[in-house]
Amino acid sequence: MENGEESFLVNPEKLDDDDEVLRFLDSLDAYLRLRDSVSSMLRQTKYCTVVMHNTCQYRLASDGDGEEERGEEGEQEEEVHWNCALSGWFELATARHSMGSSRVSSVVLDQKVQPAATTLQVRESVSGSHINAWSSSAKDGICSSEEIELSSMQTTVKDSELRHRGTSSFYDDMKKINSTINLTPTDSDSNIQKERSKMLSVFGTLVSPKLRAAQVSFETALDGIVEIANVQSTLLSSFSRLQQERNDSS
Amino acid sequence: MAGRAQIRTNNSALIAMIADEDTVTGFLLAGVGNVDIRRKANYLIVDSKTTVKAIEDAFKEFTSREDIAVVLISQYIANMIRFLVDSYNKPVPAILEIPSKDHPYDPAHDSVLSRVRYLFSAESVASGRR
């Protein structure tokens, strides 16, 4: 054992192996953490009890800490008690409750030819593939992006007419990135709102605010998903390298 | 690196989805929906009438398309075609198993985590240190 430890200390190949192991463990940790964050974003059920007496028949049980409160106006058809913000599916369910099942369903989804408003940029990097999320205009084909480096947190702002969602920003990092990006608020915001309105118009002219909130929730979840994809790529490339080293040494 | 697939740079890759109606609707709201001139969409809505064969065909189609970078698949749907998902080993498009509103995410079934799990077994650690 002692000889093994001594060889471990002086052998540079062993140090490289440990670097690879550390990279693998770091990416695994990031992967699990992001998974948990995105799952929470899409569905946050802890400490919430929702009882909806309607056609949706949507019921969730809390973990025992939720409490039901009766409205002062008396028992209403819909009783809601929130200890946390609605997200994702719940906002969609609420929108369906207020707008009707026929208006918020897959039946209204447009089947005519349309390009995606949000696309991804894929490039090969040392640690595997790297994905940036950015949007392209369907009208004039202008594509621009702000590249946000995952490691250095440096941003390059180009003439951006369109929305960009970064790969490294998520929850805690989002504020830092917003403070370092110098955008023209009016131009980018108006284009963002235009794109969002276009998506919402599929469901009619007047849509529930909950549908708008669901849209924002899913957009945020999409940022997390892009980040998970990048971490997964790093994780799998580290894993394959470790596997290969293990096979070579055996 | 031996066996490493070539990753083509793509500036406008799509996100494909194989999920239930609510999940697909939500992500379509986020602007990922695409219908090309052949009227082929980048999503498949899975309901009780969707067959396993249709899910398999959609998975094979999305993973063979060059314009798709990420395939989102609900984990309970991935469980229906688990063999196909676990045998997939290309870097792009990336396969991400996501939870659905009725089926929370289970790390025990995640194909990526199940692949790397064996590295943490006592036997593999001991053999690596010899």
Interface residues (C-beta under 8 A of the other chain):
Chain A: G4 F24 L28 Y31 L32 R35 V38 S39 L42 R43 G88 W89 L92 A93 V104 S105 S106 L109 D110 Q111 K112 V113 Q114 P115 A116 A117 T118 T119 L120 Q121 V122 R123 E124 G128 S129 I131 S135 S136 C143 E195 R196 M199 L200 V202 L211 A214 Q215 S217 F218 E219 A221 L222 I225 V226 I228 A229 Q232 S233 L235 L236 S237 F239 S240 R241 L242 Q244 R246 S250
Chain B: M1 A2 G3 R4 Q6 I7 R8 T9 N10 N11 S12 A13 L14 I15 E21 D22 T23 V24 T25 G26 F27 L28 L29 A30 G31 V32 G33 N34 V35 D36 I37 R39 A41 N42 I45 A69 V70 L72 P91 V92 A94 L96 I98 P99 K101 P104 Y105 P107 D110 V112 L113 R115 V116 L119 S127 G128 R129 R130
